[in-house]
């Protein structure tokens, strides 16, 4: 997953993403360690105290 983010070839908002709890949804695409094009779903949230949560899903 780290390789995909470091070598990202695209980053775009989810076309159909519905963020929950005021978050944002993004899709990051890049090559895996095996050089296979892979996408990662990233959702970012900030709570009322300013704490951040990042959820990453590989698909």
Backbone as XML, in Angstrom:
<?xml version="1.0"?>
<chain id="A" units="angstrom">
  <residue number="1" name="UNK">
    <atom name="N" x="0.822" y="-1.176" z="0.000"/>
    <atom name="CA" x="0.000" y="0.000" z="0.000"/>
    <atom name="C" x="0.871" y="1.245" z="0.000"/>
  </residue>
  <residue number="2" name="UNK">
    <atom name="N" x="1.957" y="1.232" z="0.726"/>
    <atom name="CA" x="2.861" y="2.372" z="0.788"/>
    <atom name="C" x="3.408" y="2.705" z="-0.595"/>
  </residue>
  <residue number="3" name="UNK">
    <atom name="N" x="3.738" y="1.674" z="-1.394"/>
    <atom name="CA" x="4.256" y="1.870" z="-2.739"/>
    <atom name="C" x="3.226" y="2.556" z="-3.630"/>
  </residue>
  <residue number="4" name="UNK">
    <atom name="N" x="1.977" y="2.173" z="-3.484"/>
    <atom name="CA" x="0.910" y="2.744" z="-4.309"/>
    <atom name="C" x="0.780" y="4.241" z="-4.041"/>
  </residue>
  <residue number="5" name="UNK">
    <atom name="N" x="0.834" y="4.624" z="-2.791"/>
    <atom name="CA" x="0.716" y="6.038" z="-2.440"/>
    <atom name="C" x="1.957" y="6.809" z="-2.879"/>
  </residue>
  <residue number="6" name="UNK">
    <atom name="N" x="3.151" y="6.246" z="-2.660"/>
    <atom name="CA" x="4.386" y="6.930" z="-3.049"/>
    <atom name="C" x="4.488" y="7.141" z="-4.557"/>
  </residue>
  <residue number="7" name="UNK">
    <atom name="N" x="4.013" y="6.151" z="-5.334"/>
    <atom name="CA" x="4.129" y="6.212" z="-6.797"/>
    <atom name="C" x="2.785" y="6.528" z="-7.453"/>
  </residue>
  <residue number="8" name="UNK">
    <atom name="N" x="1.919" y="7.223" z="-6.757"/>
    <atom name="CA" x="0.572" y="7.492" z="-7.255"/>
    <atom name="C" x="0.596" y="8.146" z="-8.631"/>
  </residue>
  <residue number="9" name="UNK">
    <atom name="N" x="-0.283" y="7.651" z="-9.499"/>
    <atom name="CA" x="-0.423" y="8.220" z="-10.837"/>
    <atom name="C" x="-1.693" y="9.047" z="-10.957"/>
  </residue>
  <residue number="10" name="UNK">
    <atom name="N" x="-2.606" y="8.898" z="-10.003"/>
    <atom name="CA" x="-3.849" y="9.667" z="-10.020"/>
    <atom name="C" x="-4.430" y="9.756" z="-8.615"/>
  </residue>
  <residue number="11" name="UNK">
    <atom name="N" x="-5.119" y="10.846" z="-8.361"/>
    <atom name="CA" x="-5.854" y="11.037" z="-7.114"/>
    <atom name="C" x="-7.097" y="11.830" z="-7.469"/>
  </residue>
  <residue number="12" name="UNK">
    <atom name="N" x="-8.258" y="11.244" z="-7.188"/>
    <atom name="CA" x="-9.499" y="11.922" z="-7.566"/>
    <atom name="C" x="-10.576" y="11.661" z="-6.533"/>
  </residue>
  <residue number="13" name="UNK">
    <atom name="N" x="-11.511" y="12.570" z="-6.474"/>
    <atom name="CA" x="-12.645" y="12.376" z="-5.567"/>
    <atom name="C" x="-13.455" y="11.183" z="-6.042"/>
  </residue>
  <residue number="14" name="UNK">
    <atom name="N" x="-14.026" y="10.419" z="-5.104"/>
    <atom name="CA" x="-14.880" y="9.287" z="-5.478"/>
    <atom name="C" x="-16.004" y="9.808" z="-6.348"/>
  </residue>
  <residue number="15" name="UNK">
    <atom name="N" x="-16.242" y="9.201" z="-7.501"/>
    <atom name="CA" x="-17.351" y="9.658" z="-8.330"/>
    <atom name="C" x="-18.705" y="9.391" z="-7.676"/>
  </residue>
  <residue number="16" name="UNK">
    <atom name="N" x="-18.812" y="8.292" z="-6.945"/>
    <atom name="CA" x="-20.076" y="7.933" z="-6.295"/>
    <atom name="C" x="-19.939" y="7.894" z="-4.781"/>
  </residue>
  <residue number="17" name="UNK">
    <atom name="N" x="-18.833" y="8.403" z="-4.267"/>
    <atom name="CA" x="-18.581" y="8.329" z="-2.832"/>
    <atom name="C" x="-19.517" y="9.219" z="-2.046"/>
  </residue>
  <residue number="18" name="UNK">
    <atom name="N" x="-20.022" y="8.696" z="-0.965"/>
    <atom name="CA" x="-20.878" y="9.469" z="-0.081"/>
    <atom name="C" x="-20.181" y="9.518" z="1.272"/>
  </residue>
  <residue number="19" name="UNK">
    <atom name="N" x="-19.474" y="10.607" z="1.540"/>
    <atom name="CA" x="-18.763" y="10.679" z="2.817"/>
    <atom name="C" x="-19.747" y="10.722" z="3.983"/>
  </residue>
  <residue number="20" name="UNK">
    <atom name="N" x="-19.362" y="10.074" z="5.047"/>
    <atom name="CA" x="-20.183" y="10.070" z="6.255"/>
    <atom name="C" x="-19.521" y="10.940" z="7.309"/>
  </residue>
  <residue number="21" name="UNK">
    <atom name="N" x="-20.300" y="11.497" z="8.175"/>
    <atom name="CA" x="-19.796" y="12.272" z="9.302"/>
    <atom name="C" x="-18.941" y="13.459" z="8.857"/>
  </residue>
  <residue number="22" name="UNK">
    <atom name="N" x="-19.252" y="14.049" z="7.704"/>
    <atom name="CA" x="-18.537" y="15.238" z="7.251"/>
    <atom name="C" x="-17.153" y="14.977" z="6.695"/>
  </residue>
  <residue number="23" name="UNK">
    <atom name="N" x="-16.850" y="13.749" z="6.321"/>
    <atom name="CA" x="-15.526" y="13.402" z="5.796"/>
    <atom name="C" x="-15.412" y="13.672" z="4.309"/>
  </residue>
  <residue number="24" name="UNK">
    <atom name="N" x="-14.283" y="13.293" z="3.740"/>
    <atom name="CA" x="-14.065" y="13.391" z="2.303"/>
    <atom name="C" x="-13.605" y="12.042" z="1.792"/>
  </residue>
  <residue number="25" name="UNK">
    <atom name="N" x="-13.959" y="11.714" z="0.554"/>
    <atom name="CA" x="-13.617" y="10.421" z="-0.046"/>
    <atom name="C" x="-12.744" y="10.632" z="-1.277"/>
  </residue>
  <residue number="26" name="UNK">
    <atom name="N" x="-11.655" y="9.874" z="-1.357"/>
    <atom name="CA" x="-10.717" y="9.990" z="-2.470"/>
    <atom name="C" x="-10.307" y="8.610" z="-2.952"/>
  </residue>
  <residue number="27" name="UNK">
    <atom name="N" x="-9.908" y="8.525" z="-4.203"/>
    <atom name="CA" x="-9.363" y="7.292" z="-4.769"/>
    <atom name="C" x="-7.957" y="7.603" z="-5.284"/>
  </residue>
  <residue number="28" name="UNK">
    <atom name="N" x="-6.972" y="6.862" z="-4.784"/>
    <atom name="CA" x="-5.581" y="7.017" z="-5.205"/>
    <atom name="C" x="-5.199" y="5.786" z="-6.013"/>
  </residue>
  <residue number="29" name="UNK">
    <atom name="N" x="-4.654" y="5.988" z="-7.210"/>
    <atom name="CA" x="-4.272" y="4.893" z="-8.088"/>
    <atom name="C" x="-2.774" y="4.942" z="-8.348"/>
  </residue>
  <residue number="30" name="UNK">
    <atom name="N" x="-2.133" y="3.773" z="-8.328"/>
    <atom name="CA" x="-0.706" y="3.689" z="-8.591"/>
    <atom name="C" x="-0.271" y="2.239" z="-8.677"/>
  </residue>
  <residue number="31" name="UNK">
    <atom name="N" x="1.000" y="2.000" z="-8.998"/>
    <atom name="CA" x="1.485" y="0.619" z="-9.128"/>
    <atom name="C" x="1.809" y="-0.006" z="-7.766"/>
  </residue>
  <residue number="32" name="UNK">
    <atom name="N" x="1.463" y="-1.287" z="-7.617"/>
    <atom name="CA" x="1.836" y="-2.029" z="-6.407"/>
    <atom name="C" x="3.314" y="-2.415" z="-6.505"/>
  </residue>
  <residue number="33" name="UNK">
    <atom name="N" x="3.811" y="-3.123" z="-5.518"/>
    <atom name="CA" x="5.205" y="-3.593" z="-5.565"/>
    <atom name="C" x="5.452" y="-4.508" z="-6.750"/>
  </residue>
  <residue number="34" name="UNK">
    <atom name="N" x="4.396" y="-5.196" z="-7.213"/>
    <atom name="CA" x="4.489" y="-6.080" z="-8.385"/>
    <atom name="C" x="4.199" y="-5.345" z="-9.685"/>
  </residue>
  <residue number="35" name="UNK">
    <atom name="N" x="4.112" y="-3.991" z="-9.602"/>
    <atom name="CA" x="3.826" y="-3.140" z="-10.763"/>
    <atom name="C" x="2.439" y="-3.389" z="-11.353"/>
  </residue>
  <residue number="36" name="UNK">
    <atom name="N" x="1.496" y="-3.781" z="-10.515"/>
    <atom name="CA" x="0.105" y="-3.973" z="-10.927"/>
    <atom name="C" x="-0.674" y="-2.716" z="-10.552"/>
  </residue>
  <residue number="37" name="UNK">
    <atom name="N" x="-1.403" y="-2.149" z="-11.511"/>
    <atom name="CA" x="-2.206" y="-0.957" z="-11.219"/>
    <atom name="C" x="-3.228" y="-1.290" z="-10.136"/>
  </residue>
  <residue number="38" name="UNK">
    <atom name="N" x="-3.209" y="-0.523" z="-9.057"/>
    <atom name="CA" x="-4.059" y="-0.783" z="-7.900"/>
    <atom name="C" x="-4.657" y="0.526" z="-7.416"/>
  </residue>
  <residue number="39" name="UNK">
    <atom name="N" x="-5.885" y="0.465" z="-6.923"/>
    <atom name="CA" x="-6.543" y="1.655" z="-6.388"/>
    <atom name="C" x="-6.736" y="1.502" z="-4.885"/>
  </residue>
  <residue number="40" name="UNK">
    <atom name="N" x="-6.617" y="2.618" z="-4.201"/>
    <atom name="CA" x="-6.814" y="2.662" z="-2.749"/>
    <atom name="C" x="-7.902" y="3.683" z="-2.460"/>
  </residue>
  <residue number="41" name="UNK">
    <atom name="N" x="-8.853" y="3.297" z="-1.646"/>
    <atom name="CA" x="-9.876" y="4.236" z="-1.196"/>
    <atom name="C" x="-9.412" y="4.896" z="0.079"/>
  </residue>
  <residue number="42" name="UNK">
    <atom name="N" x="-9.513" y="6.212" z="0.140"/>
    <atom name="CA" x="-9.082" y="6.962" z="1.324"/>
    <atom name="C" x="-10.243" y="7.837" z="1.785"/>
  </residue>
  <residue number="43" name="UNK">
    <atom name="N" x="-10.579" y="7.732" z="3.052"/>
    <atom name="CA" x="-11.596" y="8.586" z="3.639"/>
    <atom name="C" x="-10.968" y="9.308" z="4.819"/>
  </residue>
  <residue number="44" name="UNK">
    <atom name="N" x="-11.194" y="10.604" z="4.902"/>
    <atom name="CA" x="-10.585" y="11.429" z="5.941"/>
    <atom name="C" x="-11.691" y="12.131" z="6.720"/>
  </residue>
  <residue number="45" name="UNK">
    <atom name="N" x="-11.591" y="12.070" z="8.048"/>
    <atom name="CA" x="-12.572" y="12.704" z="8.918"/>
    <atom name="C" x="-11.857" y="13.554" z="9.945"/>
  </residue>
  <residue number="46" name="UNK">
    <atom name="N" x="-12.504" y="14.655" z="10.343"/>
    <atom name="CA" x="-12.018" y="15.497" z="11.434"/>
    <atom name="C" x="-13.189" y="15.681" z="12.392"/>
  </residue>
  <residue number="47" name="UNK">
    <atom name="N" x="-12.974" y="15.341" z="13.677"/>
    <atom name="CA" x="-14.076" y="15.482" z="14.629"/>
    <atom name="C" x="-14.138" y="16.898" z="15.194"/>
  </residue>
  <residue number="48" name="UNK">
    <atom name="N" x="-15.079" y="17.139" z="16.088"/>
    <atom name="CA" x="-15.297" y="18.476" z="16.645"/>
    <atom name="C" x="-14.133" y="18.963" z="17.516"/>
  </residue>
  <residue number="49" name="UNK">
    <atom name="N" x="-13.232" y="18.060" z="17.904"/>
    <atom name="CA" x="-12.047" y="18.439" z="18.677"/>
    <atom name="C" x="-10.820" y="18.622" z="17.784"/>
  </residue>
  <residue number="50" name="UNK">
    <atom name="N" x="-10.996" y="18.429" z="16.482"/>
    <atom name="CA" x="-9.882" y="18.580" z="15.553"/>
    <atom name="C" x="-9.061" y="17.312" z="15.363"/>
  </residue>
  <residue number="51" name="UNK">
    <atom name="N" x="-9.490" y="16.200" z="15.972"/>
    <atom name="CA" x="-8.774" y="14.937" z="15.793"/>
    <atom name="C" x="-9.088" y="14.373" z="14.421"/>
  </residue>
  <residue number="52" name="UNK">
    <atom name="N" x="-8.080" y="13.783" z="13.787"/>
    <atom name="CA" x="-8.244" y="13.262" z="12.436"/>
    <atom name="C" x="-8.234" y="11.736" z="12.429"/>
  </residue>
  <residue number="53" name="UNK">
    <atom name="N" x="-9.012" y="11.179" z="11.502"/>
    <atom name="CA" x="-9.054" y="9.734" z="11.286"/>
    <atom name="C" x="-8.945" y="9.507" z="9.792"/>
  </residue>
  <residue number="54" name="UNK">
    <atom name="N" x="-8.031" y="8.651" z="9.383"/>
    <atom name="CA" x="-7.863" y="8.300" z="7.977"/>
    <atom name="C" x="-8.128" y="6.805" z="7.839"/>
  </residue>
  <residue number="55" name="UNK">
    <atom name="N" x="-9.069" y="6.452" z="6.960"/>
    <atom name="CA" x="-9.389" y="5.046" z="6.691"/>
    <atom name="C" x="-8.931" y="4.752" z="5.272"/>
  </residue>
  <residue number="56" name="UNK">
    <atom name="N" x="-8.131" y="3.688" z="5.110"/>
    <atom name="CA" x="-7.598" y="3.317" z="3.799"/>
    <atom name="C" x="-8.066" y="1.914" z="3.458"/>
  </residue>
  <residue number="57" name="UNK">
    <atom name="N" x="-8.626" y="1.753" z="2.254"/>
    <atom name="CA" x="-9.113" y="0.472" z="1.784"/>
    <atom name="C" x="-8.475" y="0.164" z="0.443"/>
  </residue>
  <residue number="58" name="UNK">
    <atom name="N" x="-7.886" y="-1.037" z="0.297"/>
    <atom name="CA" x="-7.298" y="-1.446" z="-0.983"/>
    <atom name="C" x="-8.333" y="-2.258" z="-1.729"/>
  </residue>
  <residue number="59" name="UNK">
    <atom name="N" x="-8.530" y="-1.927" z="-3.010"/>
    <atom name="CA" x="-9.497" y="-2.685" z="-3.811"/>
    <atom name="C" x="-8.989" y="-2.818" z="-5.227"/>
  </residue>
</chain>
